[in-house]
């Protein structure tokens, strides 16, 4: 984590020593506190109105008096006002705040001490809205429905708030504090997830012209959405730009620093959608498309999140015809995560078992004896049709084989084609070549675990030097952390929203053409991928 | 009511016509509305942040879309921000708002159309907190108690909110609108009543050094205190200066315009306390003291509010020895209100039945035959001791005599002494003579009904030309109305709080001396009251 010490966090404490009331000065407690705080504001905050929210008033007055009119005041630092919300005597200056990545399938959060610039706890949980719909479209549909007299929107909001509150408890437990001691929340999520959290109808998000109800909500208090951290904790929602370009990507831009760079770079975030931003400190252009599902886990039958037992690395030795698998935590395999899938398909392609059209290829006539045996053993007819056995039943963690079916492969081919089509559409919009890019930041579990060589082999990512690719982790979460730590970042997040140009792929003809051209491995135009070998089975070594 | 048309009210509507969303511009609805409103702000409001409170967001988005992105936006105009809270298609520009005088015993309210500068409804009601304590001290005591597991403070808050909500229904009914259509509330009350309304502990208000919890609360939403007008209606509380100098008097200053005048004037408001302000546009000095109870009704046994059946005017013809009474609405007498009490005692003093010490005087030796008969008939021994029969049982409205007992007289004498002592203490603080005063504004029912001649006769008000005294009605309510209609008045109300000097009489030695000197009729120094005759029974005409 970058060092934000010395920057202005979203919540700050101001040391105050006020004269106790006397007959000569019986100014009311709250007014006395406000005056004392105003006098102690750092120069950067001077002149901003200091207001006392109604919900904070009674407790603030009580604690200020109990502390003997001296201690530290807690202040929410918002762009146009300072909210005086709490007061305590203790000299500890720890101010815990929560950063939340509000994913469609999964939520991840950290507890940050904003005064010490330190992560003090971490947690994650599946989004309990999943039971009402696996993807965004089905949730939007459910939000408009009525079930047992209850509005679907209300149920979805309650579900995600329940998940968040469980995470609050987990973070507080890990840090050894009460949930009430958490004094701010920043939320980074896609546009639909933000609407559902705020109890706002997402109806128009998926209907032309794809207009959200809100893009840049003003901050509000945690209690207003039922999140049981301190009731006067400000909730800052990362702004979104369009229905399909959410605060999670704004957050990613913040985390990568793309908007501050002199040279042009790119940010790729593969979640439920693939979201891509291109630009530098002068301009930003972005688009998003449905490239993710096959890679994110949960869609392909054997797909799963990057959890224990997920196959994350695959190597097929084309001499010994041994398939080497690496699972997370070295647990027996139970499925395959996105990075594992990409490596598997790349390895199968290089071995001639997946052809350039992305089809499993039963041809056992060519190649060595060992290869023929391998193909015969591994390619089977399952319920899903022709399938490749990644892990046989007797070696797996759940007693069933881990299979790659042709349908899974087809989904992956669509995803990889969409990804490359998105990247080329975006660069062509501004006349930038891939080779002009300083760096490509790859976010998420995808970015953390993916082998760029495998992704290039499949024609998913452009054929650039490997040093171009930089994994940035959960950039949605990291951006939310920055919001808590630095007002500069917070103001940037709004500025990004204003200066970015968003390309709507749903109505983009060029994208559809590029998508078709990308549905081969690596591409209909192999010259775009000079580093990827042309696979001929007869060239595969016969030594084994 | 002064004409406030053209001034900036607390809630205002802005006509907006926005482009509907399209694929070329799919800005979110709420952001679209905010941009459209910003463009249409009048020059005086430009530059103030436009924020959208969380509670307003969902409805605002829905109504903006339903109206076809054109109509009028409702904006709360607060000193440091504009809150965009509602949207409607209709072209009516009526914006009803409620002004409330929050009295200890009685509440009075008007519904004001702030866009048309017109009173559209009026109501009043007893404060249902009365059942928990008749006066401020007993309510403060009750607020700290626990009764059947419920905090007294909570009960007091609920009681007054219940009364207010009944008044809301009454106002809405009279105006033919829904309570939800009331879009702002201004409240003028004494410091304790404001604390109880806001659910804030009044504990320290009555304990040295008499420090309230809050003097100048920031505006909040009606829903936060359970008042069922529109949930995003701003509530503006008139600021108070000290525990015994509340927003009701700031409101009175606003209504009288004292703070804007070139010449020095005085404002007297007799409610539960007598509150007095002296000053002009350059300086203001104020104090308050317990001069009111005997005059306000409810304390003296036969005292009552100025309601039907209350004796409001008294004339004792000292020739015919007929006692002429005027009751409100000419109903049979059931009690006596403050103005009636003052006239009664003045008349009895002039008739030698009350002596200069304020004692009922049984001396029947002197005067005419008719006088002796009158005194014999009217002075009786009741449960309360020696008493004057104002209305005999057979003529009264409740079948019991209306009596002035010596205890009632004693209370009145204390009140009148306190009043004059307050006025002289205040003027002497700044070296102003009564004769220097341009006007004396007298607020409340007291000011409306009192006969200055009678008050001067008793030595309650200074002996000045009658044209000096100007009744200003319920100035607490009128000030609250001004707050709704004019931002200038709202800013003035805060300015008054800053520029006023408050004299604490509870610790003022001079006041105690002056109080003693004032416990005679008209005064120990009759030279101060040249217009008041020296009463000698033998001088009373014998003609009758």
Interface residues (C-beta under 8 A of the other chain):
Chain A: X21 X22 X23 X26 X27 X28 X29 X30 X31 X49 X51 X52 X53 X54 X55 X57 X58 X61 X62 X65 X79 X80 X81 X198 X199 X200 X201 X204 X208 X209 X210 X211 X212 X213 X214 X215 X216 X217 X218 X220 X221 X224 X225 X240 X242 X243 X504 X507
Chain B: X21 X22 X23 X26 X27 X28 X29 X30 X31 X49 X51 X52 X53 X54 X55 X57 X58 X61 X62 X65 X79 X80 X81 X198 X199 X200 X201 X204 X208 X209 X210 X211 X212 X213 X214 X215 X216 X217 X218 X220 X221 X224 X225 X240 X242 X243 X504 X507
